[in-house]
Amino acid sequence: MTDTLAPADDRIARRNVVVLVAAQAVLGAQMPMIFTIGGLAGQSLASNVCLATLPISMIVLGSMLAATPMSAIMQRWGRRAGFMLGALMGALGGIVGAYGLYLSSFPVFLAGSLLTGIYMSAHGFYRFAAADTASDAYRPKAISYVMAGGLAAAIIGPQLVKLTATAYVIPFLGTYVAVITLNIVGSLLFLFLDIPRPAPPSADSPRGRTRWELIKTPRIAVAVICGMVSYALMNLVMTSTPLAVVGCGYATNDAADVVTSHVLAMFIPSFFTGHLIARFGVEKIMALGLVILAAAGVVALEGVDLNNFFLALILLGVGWNFGFIGATTMLAASHTPSERGRMQGLNDLLVFGGVTFASVASGGLMNCSGGNPVEGWTAVNLAMAPFLVLAGGALIWLMLRPKEELA
């Protein structure tokens, strides 16, 4: 059997979607948990407040560094092996992070965050795994449904933060214990995954395009740019949000509620994003996503009332959903199975490279670009503009190209 298996009725694909949705819900819950408390914990441990969001940056850096090796592991040993390895690294990251909090050691805490990034890298491949056994017609819906699994994670994660953040004398230690548990339990789900291991290439099998040839392909280049900008800008703003909310005088629970609304907005549209892509075309949905991201920045710049935080972060989540699922769908349809390992790894290397830059910049902009949290929050949201122009320009360029050139 090869990785091109796609039954006409998509029975295997639908089964895999159920497993991946459950994985999104259980394992994915750790991401809103860590993104809610990571900056706050970093702020309490770091000697320089400008480094408060460095734990988040280390997670994204770990994801970027692991993207290509993780893709190669899945190409050689299959999705199940890669996903279980990711869950193992998530549990190990939770253990090291908890130990860092226990020691009040910022470097140890950062090491745990780096390991968590390996889980985040594996998590990023859930969406591609959804497409592996799906027919062309079902593919955008499969990707969209798997992304929708994050809806449960959006509810579970922040609620677990509320229950565990002060469960021990050491703040946030209980949250990391919960993260460890989620990874152990969630890893068992992959025993039910049914994605054939890719057949090893024979001497006469097609090798596909090189990475350079792939990235020069117009549709692939634009998909990567839009995916990178959508994810990086979402991370830029979300990473600073708990710091901004608390810095403007609201409680940690308020920050958790804002993050909950944001993550819900990231994933609720997934129930219909695939249908919108099938009906209106992937380019139009990606363009709509970029417009909504811009609207999020406008709302955030209008004030720091709690309602502004809620509305801005909801728009940020919806914009990310349309932009990122659209980019994933465009990319998945633009390479062959033999090119899957190198292209998906290259894509996530570039995407999470951009996200790493954004998360590092987020802390500096928030804490060190102004005299107070309001000025820092303003700087974070103004920084979105040039990247939205870049992604919008690339998408317009693609849409204006002759169709025969893109075939």
VENCORNOR-V478314 format. One record per residue. PHI is phi in degrees with one decimal (* if undefined). PSI is psi as a letter, one per 20 degrees, with the letter a starting at -180 (* if undefined). BURIAL is 1 if it has 9 or more other ideal C-beta (glycine too) atoms within 8 Angstrom, else 0. Layout:
((PHI & PSI & BURIAL) (PHI & PSI & BURIAL))
This chain:
((* & q & 0) (-117.6 & r & 0) (-77.9 & j & 1) (-95.8 & j & 0) (-57.2 & p & 1) (-153.4 & n & 0) (-57.7 & q & 1) (-59.4 & h & 0) (-90.8 & i & 0) (57.7 & k & 1) (-64.1 & g & 0) (-66.3 & g & 1) (-61.1 & g & 1) (-67.1 & h & 0) (-62.4 & g & 1) (-63.2 & h & 1) (-61.7 & g & 1) (-60.2 & g & 0) (-63.3 & g & 1) (-70.3 & h & 1) (-63.1 & g & 1) (-63.0 & h & 1) (-63.9 & g & 1) (-58.7 & g & 1) (-68.9 & g & 1) (-84.8 & f & 1) (-69.3 & h & 1) (-66.6 & i & 1) (-62.6 & h & 1) (-68.3 & h & 1) (-70.8 & g & 1) (-62.9 & h & 1) (-62.4 & g & 1) (-71.5 & h & 1) (-71.2 & h & 1) (-73.5 & g & 1) (-101.5 & i & 1) (-57.7 & g & 1) (-67.4 & h & 1) (-68.0 & g & 1) (-66.5 & g & 1) (-61.0 & h & 1) (-63.4 & h & 1) (-79.3 & h & 0) (-99.6 & h & 1) (-74.9 & q & 1) (-78.3 & i & 0) (-126.7 & p & 0) (-63.0 & h & 0) (-63.8 & i & 0) (-98.4 & j & 1) (-57.1 & h & 1) (-91.6 & j & 1) (-60.8 & h & 1) (-58.1 & h & 1) (-65.2 & g & 1) (-62.3 & h & 1) (-68.1 & h & 1) (-61.2 & g & 1) (-68.9 & h & 1) (-61.4 & g & 1) (-59.7 & h & 1) (-65.1 & g & 1) (-63.7 & g & 1) (-67.5 & h & 0) (-86.6 & i & 1) (-58.8 & g & 1) (-67.9 & g & 1) (-60.3 & h & 1) (-65.6 & g & 1) (-63.3 & g & 1) (-66.1 & h & 1) (-61.9 & g & 1) (-69.2 & h & 1) (-66.5 & h & 0) (-91.1 & g & 1) (-111.3 & i & 0) (102.3 & r & 1) (-63.5 & g & 1) (-58.5 & g & 1) (-61.5 & g & 1) (-65.5 & g & 1) (-70.3 & h & 1) (-70.2 & h & 1) (-62.8 & g & 1) (-60.9 & g & 1) (-64.4 & h & 1) (-61.2 & g & 1) (-69.3 & h & 1) (-64.2 & g & 1) (-65.1 & g & 1) (-64.4 & g & 1) (-61.5 & h & 1) (-64.8 & g & 1) (-63.6 & g & 1) (-66.8 & g & 1) (-61.7 & g & 1) (-62.9 & h & 1) (-65.3 & h & 1) (-62.6 & g & 1) (-65.4 & g & 1) (-61.7 & h & 0) (-84.7 & i & 0) (56.4 & k & 0) (-108.3 & o & 0) (-65.7 & g & 1) (-60.0 & g & 0) (-65.6 & g & 1) (-60.5 & h & 1) (-65.9 & h & 1) (-62.3 & g & 1) (-63.0 & h & 1) (-64.1 & h & 1) (-61.4 & g & 1) (-66.1 & h & 1) (-59.4 & h & 1) (-60.5 & h & 1) (-66.2 & g & 1) (-60.5 & g & 1) (-59.5 & h & 1) (-63.6 & g & 1) (-62.0 & g & 1) (-57.5 & h & 1) (-64.7 & h & 1) (-88.4 & i & 1) (-56.3 & g & 1) (-66.5 & h & 1) (-72.1 & h & 1) (-61.7 & h & 1) (-61.1 & h & 1) (-86.9 & i & 1) (-58.9 & g & 1) (-107.7 & j & 1) (-91.9 & q & 1) (-71.8 & r & 1) (-57.9 & h & 0) (-71.1 & h & 0) (-86.7 & i & 1) (-55.7 & g & 1) (-63.0 & h & 1) (-70.5 & h & 1) (-61.4 & g & 1) (-60.9 & g & 1) (-64.8 & g & 1) (-64.2 & g & 1) (-64.2 & g & 1) (-62.6 & h & 1) (-65.8 & h & 1) (-59.3 & h & 1) (-66.2 & i & 1) (-60.8 & g & 1) (-64.1 & h & 1) (-61.7 & h & 1) (-65.9 & h & 1) (-88.0 & g & 1) (-65.1 & g & 1) (-57.6 & f & 1) (-61.5 & h & 1) (-67.2 & h & 1) (-65.4 & h & 1) (-60.8 & g & 1) (-60.9 & h & 1) (-77.5 & h & 1) (-112.8 & i & 1) (-57.4 & h & 1) (-116.2 & k & 0) (-68.5 & h & 1) (-117.7 & r & 0) (-60.8 & h & 0) (-81.2 & o & 0) (-56.9 & p & 1) (75.0 & i & 1) (-62.1 & g & 1) (-62.8 & h & 1) (-64.3 & h & 1) (-72.9 & h & 1) (-62.9 & g & 1) (-64.2 & h & 1) (-60.7 & g & 1) (-59.2 & g & 1) (-62.8 & g & 0) (-59.1 & g & 1) (-67.4 & h & 1) (-66.2 & g & 1) (-67.5 & g & 0) (-64.0 & h & 1) (-62.3 & h & 1) (-67.9 & h & 0) (-61.3 & h & 1) (-71.8 & i & 1) (-64.3 & h & 0) (-97.5 & j & 0) (-76.2 & p & 1) (-125.7 & m & 0) (-118.5 & o & 1) (-56.7 & p & 1) (-66.4 & p & 0) (-56.7 & p & 1) (-67.1 & p & 0) (-62.9 & p & 0) (-65.8 & p & 0) (-88.9 & r & 0) (-61.5 & h & 0) (-105.2 & j & 0) (-76.3 & q & 0) (-65.9 & p & 0) (-88.8 & i & 0) (77.2 & a & 0) (-79.6 & q & 0) (-72.4 & r & 0) (-59.3 & h & 1) (-65.9 & g & 0) (-65.5 & h & 0) (-64.0 & g & 1) (-69.7 & i & 1) (-82.0 & i & 0) (-68.8 & p & 1) (-52.2 & g & 1) (-65.7 & h & 1) (-68.4 & g & 1) (-60.0 & g & 1) (-70.4 & h & 1) (-60.6 & g & 1) (-65.4 & g & 1) (-61.8 & g & 1) (-68.5 & h & 1) (-64.1 & g & 1) (-65.4 & g & 1) (-67.5 & g & 1) (-58.8 & g & 1) (-72.4 & g & 1) (-64.5 & g & 1) (-69.9 & h & 1) (-59.5 & g & 1) (-67.7 & g & 1) (-53.7 & g & 1) (-79.7 & g & 1) (-63.6 & h & 1) (-60.5 & h & 1) (-83.1 & i & 1) (-58.9 & g & 1) (-58.6 & h & 1) (-64.9 & g & 1) (-68.3 & g & 1) (-62.2 & g & 1) (-66.6 & h & 1) (-64.5 & h & 1) (-89.5 & j & 1) (101.0 & j & 0) (-93.5 & r & 0) (-86.0 & r & 0) (-60.7 & h & 1) (-63.4 & h & 0) (-64.2 & g & 1) (-61.5 & g & 1) (-63.2 & h & 1) (-66.9 & h & 1) (-64.1 & g & 1) (-63.7 & h & 1) (-59.8 & g & 1) (-62.4 & h & 1) (-65.6 & g & 1) (-69.3 & h & 1) (-59.7 & g & 1) (-66.9 & h & 1) (-65.8 & h & 1) (-114.6 & h & 1) (-57.3 & g & 1) (-61.5 & i & 1) (-61.7 & h & 1) (-66.7 & h & 0) (-129.2 & i & 0) (-59.2 & g & 1) (-60.6 & h & 1) (-67.6 & h & 1) (-64.6 & g & 1) (-63.4 & g & 1) (-63.4 & h & 0) (-86.0 & g & 0) (-104.0 & i & 0) (99.2 & q & 0) (-67.2 & h & 1) (-63.3 & g & 1) (-67.1 & h & 0) (-70.6 & h & 1) (-62.5 & g & 1) (-63.3 & g & 1) (-61.7 & h & 1) (-60.1 & g & 1) (-65.7 & h & 1) (-63.3 & g & 1) (-68.3 & h & 1) (-60.0 & g & 1) (-62.9 & h & 1) (-63.2 & h & 1) (-60.9 & g & 1) (-63.2 & h & 1) (-63.0 & g & 0) (-63.0 & g & 1) (-62.5 & h & 1) (-75.9 & i & 0) (-78.3 & i & 0) (162.3 & r & 0) (-116.5 & k & 1) (-64.0 & q & 0) (-57.5 & h & 1) (-64.8 & h & 0) (-63.8 & g & 1) (-60.9 & g & 1) (-60.9 & g & 1) (-66.7 & g & 1) (-61.0 & g & 1) (-74.5 & h & 1) (-67.5 & g & 1) (-62.2 & h & 1) (-59.6 & g & 1) (-66.9 & g & 1) (-65.4 & g & 1) (-61.0 & g & 1) (-60.8 & g & 1) (-58.2 & g & 1) (-65.2 & g & 1) (-68.8 & g & 1) (-79.2 & g & 1) (-65.8 & h & 1) (-60.3 & g & 1) (-64.2 & g & 1) (-63.5 & g & 1) (-63.3 & g & 1) (-62.6 & g & 1) (-67.4 & g & 1) (-61.9 & h & 1) (-91.3 & j & 0) (-112.4 & j & 1) (-139.5 & r & 1) (-90.5 & r & 0) (-56.6 & h & 0) (-69.0 & i & 1) (-97.4 & i & 1) (-57.2 & g & 1) (-59.9 & g & 1) (-72.5 & h & 1) (-75.3 & g & 1) (-67.3 & h & 1) (-66.6 & g & 1) (-64.3 & g & 1) (-59.0 & g & 1) (-71.2 & h & 1) (-61.1 & g & 1) (-70.8 & g & 1) (-60.9 & g & 1) (-78.4 & i & 1) (-63.9 & g & 1) (-64.0 & h & 1) (-68.1 & h & 1) (-60.4 & g & 1) (-58.6 & g & 1) (-65.5 & g & 1) (-70.1 & h & 1) (-65.7 & g & 1) (-64.4 & h & 1) (-59.0 & g & 1) (-65.1 & g & 1) (-64.2 & g & 1) (-65.3 & g & 1) (-69.6 & g & 1) (-100.2 & i & 1) (-128.8 & j & 1) (-104.5 & i & 1) (-152.5 & r & 0) (-86.7 & i & 0) (-153.5 & r & 0) (-59.1 & h & 1) (-64.6 & g & 1) (-65.2 & h & 1) (-64.4 & g & 1) (-63.2 & h & 1) (-62.8 & g & 1) (-61.9 & g & 1) (-59.0 & g & 1) (-76.0 & h & 1) (-66.7 & h & 1) (-67.0 & i & 1) (-69.2 & h & 1) (-54.6 & g & 1) (-62.7 & h & 0) (-76.6 & h & 1) (-65.3 & h & 1) (-63.1 & g & 0) (-59.9 & g & 1) (-66.3 & g & 1) (-63.1 & g & 1) (-63.7 & g & 0) (-64.0 & g & 1) (-68.4 & g & 1) (-62.6 & g & 0) (-57.3 & g & 1) (-65.2 & g & 1) (-69.0 & h & 0) (-88.5 & i & 0) (-74.1 & q & 1) (-59.2 & p & 0) (-61.9 & h & 0) (-66.8 & h & 0) (-69.1 & h & 0) (-90.8 & i & 1) (-66.9 & * & 0))
